[in-house]
C-alpha cells in the first residue's frame, strides 16, 4: 500500500534527518467517490493543495475492481494534474503514478522454483 511505501521512504530518510518532509494522505479511490470496496480519506488533490509538495506519488488499485471506474479515476486524476500544473504554485511539481505492490490474497504463491528465470541473460 502507499502507507507502507511512505513509511519505508520515511525510514530510509532518517540518516539525512529529512523524513519529516514526507507526508502521506489516505485516499482509497483518489477522487473521493465510492468507486471501490472502501472509500477512506479525502480526494488526493486536497492533500496536494494543503501541503504543496515538490513531488507527488499517487496510486489506486486494490479497492477498485471495476475497469470503467478505474479508467474514470485515472482520467480524472490526470485532468487534475494538468490543472495543477497550469497553476503557478504547482508549475514545477513532479507527479508520478506508482504501480501496486503484489497482492498476497491467494493460497498459492505464484513464483518460479528458480528465480534466475527473471535474470536478463542477454
FIDRENTI-464386 format. One line per field, with one value per residue: residue in one letter; x, y, z of N, C-alpha, C in turn. Coordinates in nm, 3 decimals. Example, Ala and Ser with C-alpha at 12.3 -4.5 7.8 and 13.67 -1.06 7.14 Angstrom:
res	[A S]
npx	[1.319 1.285]
npy	[-0.569 -0.225]
npz	[0.780 0.708]
capx	[1.230 1.367]
capy	[-0.450 -0.106]
capz	[0.780 0.714]
cpx	[1.320 1.290]
cpy	[-0.330 0.003]
cpz	[0.780 0.787]
//
This chain:
res	[X X X X X X X X X X X X X X X X X X X X X X X X X X X X X X X X X X X X X X X X X X X X X X X X X X X X X X X X X X X X X X X X X X X X X X X X X X X X X X X X X X X X X X X X X X X X X X X X X X X X X X X X X X X X X X X X X X X X X X X X X X]
npx	[0.084 0.027 0.067 0.250 0.461 0.518 0.598 0.827 0.989 1.015 1.159 1.397 1.500 1.580 1.861 1.949 1.802 1.566 1.318 1.084 0.986 0.824 0.497 0.194 -0.113 -0.420 -0.627 -0.842 -0.973 -0.875 -1.029 -1.241 -1.491 -1.735 -1.610 -1.497 -1.423 -1.361 -1.372 -1.201 -1.058 -0.959 -1.010 -0.728 -0.626 -0.681 -0.491 -0.260 -0.305 -0.306 -0.048 0.133 0.346 0.673 0.705 0.479 0.333 0.099 -0.150 -0.380 -0.584 -0.624 -0.869 -1.045 -1.233 -1.370 -1.330 -1.410 -1.457 -1.198 -1.065 -1.201 -1.118 -0.840 -0.842 -0.965 -0.781 -0.552 -0.647 -0.680 -0.412 -0.305 -0.445 -0.343 -0.073 -0.093 -0.127 0.053 0.164 0.199 0.346 0.600 0.580 0.634 0.475 0.393 0.291 0.246 0.298 0.114 0.196 0.262 -0.015 -0.121 -0.318 -0.389 -0.402 -0.202 0.133 0.255 0.532 0.835 1.022 1.289 1.431 1.610 1.512 1.414 1.628 1.824 1.970 2.097]
npy	[-0.119 0.235 0.358 0.190 0.224 0.496 0.491 0.330 0.492 0.717 0.600 0.534 0.784 0.875 0.879 1.113 1.300 1.406 1.298 1.399 1.561 1.424 1.343 1.163 1.087 0.947 0.798 0.609 0.580 0.790 1.000 1.051 0.936 0.675 0.440 0.202 -0.083 0.017 0.354 0.543 0.841 1.164 1.329 1.306 1.547 1.739 1.696 1.763 2.035 2.129 2.062 2.140 2.000 1.916 1.683 1.433 1.125 0.900 0.640 0.383 0.100 -0.175 -0.140 -0.077 -0.242 -0.244 -0.205 0.017 0.211 0.234 0.336 0.581 0.705 0.729 0.902 1.130 1.199 1.252 1.473 1.653 1.678 1.809 2.052 2.149 2.187 2.405 2.606 2.852 2.800 2.525 2.470 2.355 2.110 1.763 1.484 1.145 0.818 0.543 0.196 -0.094 -0.285 -0.635 -0.845 -1.036 -1.230 -1.485 -1.846 -1.985 -1.932 -1.765 -1.808 -1.870 -2.178 -2.143 -1.847 -1.727 -1.723 -1.477 -1.319 -1.110 -1.241 -1.162]
npz	[0.000 -0.030 0.213 0.338 0.160 0.198 0.468 0.447 0.283 0.452 0.666 0.535 0.497 0.742 0.825 0.695 0.821 0.719 0.708 0.808 0.617 0.451 0.358 0.401 0.252 0.303 0.067 -0.070 -0.324 -0.461 -0.576 -0.412 -0.436 -0.424 -0.566 -0.513 -0.298 -0.045 0.073 0.195 0.334 0.197 -0.124 -0.342 -0.438 -0.249 -0.049 -0.186 -0.241 0.019 0.131 -0.064 -0.215 -0.357 -0.498 -0.600 -0.538 -0.659 -0.641 -0.718 -0.672 -0.535 -0.402 -0.596 -0.825 -1.060 -1.403 -1.566 -1.369 -1.269 -1.495 -1.517 -1.281 -1.328 -1.552 -1.439 -1.236 -1.390 -1.537 -1.324 -1.246 -1.469 -1.451 -1.208 -1.278 -1.444 -1.267 -1.101 -0.848 -0.846 -1.069 -1.102 -0.989 -0.954 -1.075 -1.017 -1.100 -0.909 -0.933 -0.817 -0.522 -0.522 -0.456 -0.171 -0.145 -0.221 -0.189 -0.306 -0.386 -0.652 -0.788 -0.949 -0.922 -0.967 -0.926 -1.097 -1.350 -1.402 -1.453 -1.664 -1.925 -2.151]
capx	[0.000 0.104 0.105 0.374 0.564 0.554 0.674 0.959 1.064 1.048 1.264 1.521 1.549 1.619 2.001 1.963 1.715 1.466 1.199 0.965 0.940 0.737 0.359 0.110 -0.256 -0.504 -0.732 -0.859 -1.009 -0.812 -1.121 -1.340 -1.622 -1.744 -1.580 -1.435 -1.465 -1.351 -1.358 -1.148 -0.971 -1.002 -0.954 -0.583 -0.592 -0.686 -0.362 -0.163 -0.330 -0.271 0.095 0.210 0.473 0.752 0.686 0.355 0.312 -0.039 -0.180 -0.510 -0.586 -0.687 -1.006 -1.127 -1.231 -1.441 -1.239 -1.458 -1.431 -1.054 -1.034 -1.254 -1.029 -0.716 -0.868 -0.989 -0.656 -0.467 -0.702 -0.646 -0.269 -0.287 -0.495 -0.247 0.048 -0.119 -0.127 0.192 0.207 0.232 0.404 0.721 0.553 0.654 0.372 0.429 0.191 0.314 0.228 0.076 0.273 0.189 -0.110 -0.093 -0.451 -0.417 -0.344 -0.086 0.229 0.294 0.671 0.905 1.116 1.422 1.416 1.702 1.440 1.388 1.754 1.848 2.089 2.147]
capy	[0.000 0.360 0.385 0.115 0.289 0.621 0.455 0.283 0.610 0.795 0.530 0.544 0.921 0.907 0.923 1.250 1.380 1.480 1.216 1.478 1.633 1.333 1.337 1.060 1.117 0.831 0.822 0.478 0.588 0.914 1.106 1.073 0.881 0.533 0.356 0.078 -0.156 0.116 0.490 0.620 0.953 1.276 1.326 1.329 1.686 1.819 1.682 1.839 2.178 2.160 2.051 2.199 1.926 1.921 1.555 1.366 0.989 0.853 0.507 0.328 -0.035 -0.287 -0.112 -0.052 -0.365 -0.224 -0.145 0.150 0.301 0.256 0.427 0.713 0.761 0.769 1.021 1.246 1.237 1.315 1.607 1.736 1.707 1.912 2.178 2.196 2.233 2.537 2.699 2.890 2.735 2.384 2.460 2.271 1.987 1.639 1.385 1.010 0.715 0.425 0.069 -0.163 -0.398 -0.759 -0.881 -1.160 -1.279 -1.620 -1.954 -2.034 -1.828 -1.782 -1.768 -1.986 -2.250 -2.086 -1.703 -1.683 -1.708 -1.335 -1.252 -1.073 -1.315 -1.115]
capz	[0.000 -0.029 0.351 0.359 0.080 0.266 0.588 0.403 0.240 0.572 0.739 0.458 0.503 0.880 0.837 0.648 0.907 0.641 0.699 0.844 0.498 0.376 0.407 0.343 0.259 0.272 -0.031 -0.133 -0.466 -0.507 -0.617 -0.308 -0.469 -0.392 -0.680 -0.472 -0.179 0.062 0.022 0.308 0.304 0.113 -0.260 -0.343 -0.470 -0.125 0.017 -0.265 -0.217 0.159 0.159 -0.175 -0.224 -0.480 -0.566 -0.559 -0.586 -0.642 -0.689 -0.681 -0.727 -0.465 -0.360 -0.715 -0.902 -1.187 -1.500 -1.605 -1.256 -1.267 -1.606 -1.480 -1.179 -1.394 -1.634 -1.352 -1.171 -1.492 -1.563 -1.208 -1.253 -1.572 -1.395 -1.108 -1.345 -1.501 -1.155 -1.073 -0.724 -0.871 -1.204 -1.102 -0.915 -1.028 -1.044 -1.057 -1.072 -0.859 -0.953 -0.694 -0.474 -0.545 -0.351 -0.101 -0.108 -0.271 -0.111 -0.379 -0.422 -0.791 -0.803 -1.006 -0.836 -0.990 -0.951 -1.202 -1.478 -1.423 -1.484 -1.803 -1.963 -2.281]
cpx	[0.088 0.145 0.236 0.489 0.611 0.638 0.815 1.045 1.107 1.164 1.399 1.583 1.595 1.766 2.023 1.878 1.613 1.336 1.072 0.912 0.850 0.599 0.285 -0.035 -0.337 -0.616 -0.752 -0.890 -0.953 -0.910 -1.237 -1.481 -1.621 -1.732 -1.534 -1.494 -1.464 -1.334 -1.312 -1.065 -1.033 -0.953 -0.807 -0.547 -0.598 -0.553 -0.256 -0.182 -0.289 -0.120 0.185 0.346 0.546 0.728 0.561 0.352 0.166 -0.050 -0.321 -0.515 -0.672 -0.832 -1.100 -1.120 -1.302 -1.351 -1.282 -1.434 -1.283 -1.013 -1.083 -1.164 -0.901 -0.737 -0.890 -0.862 -0.562 -0.517 -0.668 -0.498 -0.241 -0.332 -0.396 -0.122 0.031 -0.121 0.018 0.247 0.257 0.304 0.526 0.702 0.571 0.549 0.418 0.318 0.266 0.230 0.199 0.180 0.194 0.099 -0.070 -0.220 -0.481 -0.351 -0.216 0.005 0.278 0.433 0.747 0.999 1.256 1.406 1.507 1.632 1.409 1.512 1.763 1.979 2.146 2.278]
cpy	[0.124 0.398 0.313 0.179 0.417 0.592 0.409 0.401 0.695 0.731 0.539 0.684 0.964 0.949 1.067 1.349 1.464 1.403 1.294 1.559 1.547 1.333 1.227 1.101 0.997 0.870 0.696 0.485 0.713 1.028 1.128 1.027 0.732 0.445 0.217 0.017 -0.063 0.254 0.582 0.737 1.056 1.256 1.367 1.476 1.776 1.812 1.765 1.989 2.219 2.165 2.116 2.131 1.950 1.797 1.488 1.227 0.953 0.710 0.470 0.188 -0.131 -0.262 -0.087 -0.177 -0.353 -0.149 -0.004 0.252 0.335 0.354 0.569 0.782 0.811 0.897 1.145 1.293 1.304 1.455 1.702 1.773 1.817 2.048 2.235 2.252 2.369 2.646 2.727 2.821 2.593 2.362 2.368 2.141 1.866 1.539 1.249 0.914 0.589 0.301 0.005 -0.268 -0.524 -0.793 -1.013 -1.230 -1.420 -1.724 -2.006 -1.916 -1.857 -1.726 -1.889 -2.051 -2.191 -1.937 -1.650 -1.668 -1.561 -1.258 -1.223 -1.137 -1.272 -1.042]
cpz	[0.000 0.113 0.384 0.281 0.147 0.391 0.552 0.361 0.359 0.649 0.667 0.468 0.643 0.890 0.791 0.725 0.829 0.627 0.732 0.726 0.410 0.439 0.332 0.359 0.216 0.177 -0.114 -0.282 -0.533 -0.532 -0.519 -0.342 -0.445 -0.516 -0.638 -0.348 -0.058 -0.001 0.135 0.255 0.211 -0.030 -0.257 -0.360 -0.346 -0.050 -0.056 -0.240 -0.076 0.180 0.054 -0.191 -0.356 -0.565 -0.510 -0.622 -0.560 -0.692 -0.645 -0.738 -0.650 -0.427 -0.477 -0.804 -1.037 -1.284 -1.541 -1.494 -1.250 -1.375 -1.574 -1.378 -1.244 -1.475 -1.547 -1.284 -1.270 -1.527 -1.448 -1.208 -1.354 -1.522 -1.294 -1.174 -1.411 -1.393 -1.117 -0.948 -0.749 -1.005 -1.211 -1.025 -1.007 -0.981 -1.096 -1.015 -1.032 -0.888 -0.818 -0.654 -0.504 -0.426 -0.287 -0.060 -0.155 -0.182 -0.176 -0.412 -0.563 -0.812 -0.856 -0.905 -0.848 -1.023 -1.060 -1.337 -1.506 -1.464 -1.634 -1.845 -2.097 -2.270]
//
